[in-house]
Amino acid sequence: MEVVWPDGHVSPFDPAWLRRRSFSKERQVEQRRLFRRSKPIFFGSGDPIRKHNFDEIMESDEKLLAWLTDLEDVGLTLVQGLKEESLKPLTYRVAFPKLTHYGDFYIVESRSDPNKLAYTGATLELHLDQQNYAYTPGVLYMSRNKHKE
């Protein structure tokens, strides 16, 4: 099978390769079985959050793998040394951002004239936004850029 792109580039694909990457339920289960390292580790309130260093993640494939493994196993990690301008390079080091009606990146900040809970100083517990409109995000980066002294 070949795909001819608008610029004339041709990408050949082996049908067996395409079948192995099918999005059928059966193939998804098989892919998960093949590539999932371990069973999830349930995170409790007394468990320490696993920490990773931003510069090391960006410079070392081994450190990147260690961070992603912790993220997959536990579901929550802390990346230390991350600056606001570092979020896009970190995201593209792993994958591509999912575009939403908020854009590719969304700043949640406390405002004096909030029109959403996200813009208030109220504590937001761990949650998933708008599950009735979209699927669960693969990874959601949250960073605290400023805080009260």
Helices and strands as residue ranges (DSSP letters): E 2-4, E 10-12, H 15-20, H 25-35, E 50-53, H 54-59, H 61-74, E 77-80, G 84-86, H 87-94, G 117-119
